[in-house]
Amino acid sequence: MAISPLTSRSYAASRFQVTIDGEPVLLVKNVEGGLPKVDAAKEPTGSFNQPGNHLTTRSIEPINLEIAMTESSGLVSRVHDIINRRQHSRIQGEILHADPDDKIRFVQQFSNALITEVTYPTFDASGKDTVFLKLKIQPETASFQPAPGSSSIVPTGGRLNQKLWTTSAFRLSLEINGKAFKTDFCTKVEGLSVKIGSKPVQRGFFVLPEFIPTMVTMPKLSFHMPLHYSAELVQWFNDAVHNEHPSMTDGEARNSGYEATGSLEFLDPTRTKTLYEIRLEGVGPEQMGFVKSEGGANTMKSCKFDCYLTNMHVAGYK
């Protein structure tokens, strides 16, 4: 009697391993994508007045990966190289898909991949999530093959010190000319997403394109502050956006000198030790608004500041 594939439990979504340049990534929250795809085009005419179809451009789907913020991860080091030095490198890797007994059933391989997006998580004082780094990786080639009868085992488990990294433990600092703003009571910093442009280039008779890295785009800095502690930041916003400076000449940039510098620190659960730091350069206010007010709510009145960010420098692990 044949066994139904729905009841045989041949595969398990939680059993997988990601390897980059021969080194296993220690703790991966999730992974998807990275397979070939093709577009279809319709022919204007066909038999019986029915349009025909044929396959056209081939490409590889990006890989979306969420990894732990641990110092031993080679991927995190590559992120630092891109953000700090605009140094890009090609990635080779594979994803092993296993059954509930951790035996490998399918092998997914990719090569000549570029990191095209890096997203740091949203930090929220009331959050309980663990800190994970989201990556988007664009391969140039990929394959997906079954591994029937394989006796190889996918190792499971990660580092326990990842529990130290929580989205509720953070510190935002901003200052202008050595004068610090009072941001100790910042309640939320929205995720920072750095985008790395990639231009597809079709080469000769090759079916798949080659990807060339282009411009690195810095994210917006958006953070929430209780209105009670926002007087200095509101004044900063007003000076840069609302107020005029009649003493300035026509050739002088209006509201110059409003850009701030600062840092975003990832703290341990005791809030006394910095685990990781991102330095913020050229921060300028663009918009200020109030977080939605709700009748009967017990939360403090807050405002949100949206700022442009000229550059980031990852100081890294402390």
C-alpha positions in Angstrom: 0.0 0.0 0.0 1.4 3.4 -1.0 2.1 5.9 1.7 0.5 9.3 1.2 3.1 12.1 0.9 0.9 14.2 3.3 1.3 11.7 6.1 4.8 10.3 5.6 6.4 13.6 6.8 9.2 13.3 4.2 10.3 16.9 4.7 10.3 19.4 7.6 10.4 23.2 7.2 12.4 23.6 10.4 15.2 21.3 9.3 17.8 23.1 7.1 21.3 24.4 7.1 22.8 27.4 5.3 26.5 27.2 4.3 28.4 30.2 3.0 31.9 29.7 1.4 32.1 26.3 3.1 31.3 27.7 6.6 27.9 26.9 8.2 26.0 29.9 9.4 25.4 29.1 13.1 21.9 30.4 13.7 19.4 31.1 10.8 15.9 32.1 11.7 14.5 31.6 8.2 15.5 31.4 4.5 13.6 31.5 1.3 14.1 32.0 -2.5 17.2 31.4 -4.5 15.7 29.3 -7.3 15.7 29.8 -11.1 12.6 31.4 -12.7 11.6 32.4 -16.2 9.2 34.8 -17.7 6.7 33.9 -20.4 5.7 35.9 -23.4 2.5 35.6 -25.5 2.5 35.3 -29.2 0.0 37.6 -30.9 -1.5 34.7 -33.0 -1.8 31.0 -32.7 -3.9 28.0 -33.8 -7.6 28.4 -33.5 -7.2 32.2 -32.8 -5.6 31.3 -29.5 -2.4 33.2 -28.4 0.6 31.0 -27.9 3.3 31.2 -25.2 7.0 30.7 -25.0 9.7 31.1 -22.4 11.9 34.2 -22.5 14.2 35.8 -19.9 15.7 33.6 -17.2 16.8 34.8 -13.8 17.5 33.7 -10.2 15.2 34.8 -7.4 16.9 36.7 -4.5 17.6 34.7 -1.3 16.0 36.3 1.8 17.9 35.3 4.9 17.5 36.2 8.6 20.6 35.4 10.7 21.7 35.9 14.3 23.8 38.9 15.3 26.8 36.8 16.4 30.4 37.9 16.0 31.4 34.5 14.4 29.2 34.9 11.4 31.2 35.6 8.3 28.1 37.2 6.7 28.1 40.0 9.3 31.7 40.7 8.5 30.8 41.1 4.8 28.0 43.5 5.8 30.6 45.6 7.6 32.8 45.7 4.5 30.0 46.9 2.3 28.7 49.6 4.7 32.1 50.9 5.9 34.3 50.5 2.8 31.9 49.9 -0.1 33.8 46.6 -0.5 31.7 44.0 -2.3 32.6 40.3 -2.5 31.0 37.3 -4.2 29.3 34.6 -2.2 29.1 30.9 -2.9 26.8 28.7 -0.7 24.3 26.0 -0.3 21.1 25.3 1.6 20.5 21.8 2.8 16.8 20.7 3.2 16.2 17.8 5.5 13.4 15.5 6.8 12.2 15.3 10.4 15.2 12.9 11.2 17.6 15.6 10.0 18.7 13.5 6.9 19.4 15.6 3.9 16.8 15.3 1.1 17.4 18.2 -1.2 20.5 20.3 -1.9 20.2 23.9 -3.1 23.4 25.6 -4.4 24.1 29.1 -5.5 27.2 31.0 -6.7 28.5 34.5 -7.5 26.0 36.1 -5.2 25.9 39.7 -4.1 24.4 41.1 -0.9 21.8 43.6 -2.2 20.0 44.7 1.0 20.8 44.7 4.7 18.1 45.4 7.3 18.7 45.9 11.0 15.7 45.2 13.2 13.2 47.7 14.7 14.1 48.4 18.3 11.1 48.9 20.6 11.3 49.4 24.4 8.2 47.2 24.8 9.4 44.5 22.4 10.4 41.0 23.4 12.0 39.8 20.1 15.5 38.6 19.6 17.8 40.6 17.3 18.2 39.1 13.8 19.8 40.7 10.8 17.9 40.4 7.5 19.8 40.0 4.2 18.8 39.9 0.6 21.3 38.0 -1.6 21.2 38.0 -5.4 22.9 34.9 -7.0 23.9 34.6 -10.6 23.5 30.9 -10.8 21.6 28.3 -8.8 20.6 24.7 -8.8 18.2 22.4 -6.8 18.8 18.7 -6.7 17.4 15.8 -4.7 19.6 13.7 -2.5 17.6 10.4 -2.2 18.9 7.9 0.3 21.4 10.3 1.8 22.6 9.4 5.3 24.1 12.8 6.0 22.7 14.6 9.0 22.0 18.4 9.1 23.3 19.7 12.5 20.9 21.7 14.5 21.2 24.3 17.3 22.9 27.7 17.7 24.8 29.8 20.2 23.1 30.5 23.5 24.6 34.0 23.7 22.1 35.1 21.0 19.7 35.4 23.9 21.6 38.5 25.0 20.5 40.3 21.9 16.9 41.7 22.4 15.1 44.5 20.5 14.1 46.2 23.8 17.7 46.9 24.9 19.1 49.8 22.9 20.3 53.4 23.2 20.0 56.2 20.6 22.4 59.2 20.9 22.3 62.4 18.9 24.4 65.6 19.2 25.4 68.8 17.4 28.8 70.3 18.0 29.3 68.4 21.2 25.8 69.3 22.6 23.8 66.1 23.2 20.1 65.9 22.8 18.1 64.2 25.6 17.3 60.9 23.8 17.6 58.6 26.8 13.8 58.1 26.8 13.6 57.1 23.1 11.0 54.3 22.9 11.4 53.1 19.4 13.9 53.2 16.5 12.5 51.8 13.2 14.5 49.3 11.2 17.5 50.6 9.2 17.6 49.1 5.7 20.7 49.7 3.6 20.1 49.0 -0.1 22.9 48.0 -2.5 22.0 48.5 -6.1 22.8 45.7 -8.5 22.7 46.0 -12.3 22.0 42.9 -14.5 24.3 42.7 -17.5 23.5 40.2 -20.2 26.7 38.6 -21.6 26.9 37.0 -25.1 25.2 33.7 -25.4 24.8 33.2 -21.6 21.2 32.7 -20.5 21.5 34.2 -17.0 22.7 37.8 -16.4 25.8 38.9 -14.5 25.1 41.3 -11.6 27.3 44.3 -11.0 27.1 46.2 -7.6 26.2 49.9 -7.9 25.2 52.7 -5.5 24.8 52.0 -1.8 21.7 53.9 -0.4 21.5 54.8 3.2 18.2 54.4 5.1 16.0 56.9 6.9 16.4 57.3 10.6 12.9 57.2 12.2 12.5 57.2 16.0 9.8 57.8 18.6 10.1 60.0 21.7 7.6 60.8 24.5 6.4 64.3 24.0 7.3 65.2 27.6 11.0 64.7 26.8 11.0 66.1 23.2 11.5 69.8 23.8 15.1 69.9 22.5 14.3 67.8 19.5 11.3 69.8 18.6 13.4 73.0 18.8 16.0 71.3 16.5 13.2 70.5 14.0 11.8 74.0 14.2 15.2 75.6 13.7 16.0 73.5 10.6 12.6 73.4 9.0 10.4 76.3 10.2 12.5 79.2 11.3 14.2 81.7 9.0 17.6 83.1 9.5 17.6 86.6 8.0 21.3 87.1 9.0 22.3 84.6 6.2 23.3 85.9 2.8 21.7 84.7 -0.3 24.6 82.6 -1.3 24.7 80.9 2.1 22.8 77.6 2.7 19.7 78.3 4.7 19.6 76.5 8.1 23.1 75.2 7.7 24.7 73.6 10.8 21.6 71.6 11.7 23.0 68.2 10.9 23.6 65.9 13.9 25.8 62.9 14.5 25.2 60.1 16.9 25.0 56.3 17.4 22.6 53.4 17.9 23.9 50.9 20.4 22.6 47.4 20.9 22.7 46.7 24.7 22.7 43.6 26.8 19.7 42.9 29.0 21.1 44.8 31.9 21.5 48.0 29.7 25.0 48.4 31.1 27.1 46.9 28.3 27.2 47.7 24.6 27.2 44.6 22.4 27.2 46.4 19.0 27.3 49.9 17.7 26.3 51.8 14.6 27.6 55.3 14.2 25.3 57.8 12.5 26.6 60.7 10.3 24.9 63.6 8.8 21.5 63.3 10.4 19.0 65.9 9.3 15.3 66.3 10.3 12.7 66.0 7.5 9.4 65.5 9.3 7.9 65.4 12.7 4.5 64.0 13.6 2.4 62.7 16.5 1.9 59.0 17.0 -1.8 58.3 16.7 -3.8 59.3 19.8 -6.5 56.9 21.1 -9.2 57.6 23.6 -8.9 55.6 26.8 -5.3 54.6 26.1 -2.8 54.6 29.1 0.3 55.1 27.0 2.3 58.4 26.9 1.8 60.9 24.1 4.6 60.4 21.7 6.0 62.1 18.6 7.9 60.6 15.7 10.9 62.1 14.0 11.9 61.2 10.4 15.4 62.1 9.4 17.7 61.6 6.5 20.9 59.8 7.1 24.0 60.7 5.1 26.1 57.8 6.1 26.5 54.9 8.6 29.6 53.5 10.0 29.4 50.1 11.7 31.7 50.2 14.7 30.7 46.6 15.3 31.1 44.4 18.3 32.3 45.7 21.7 
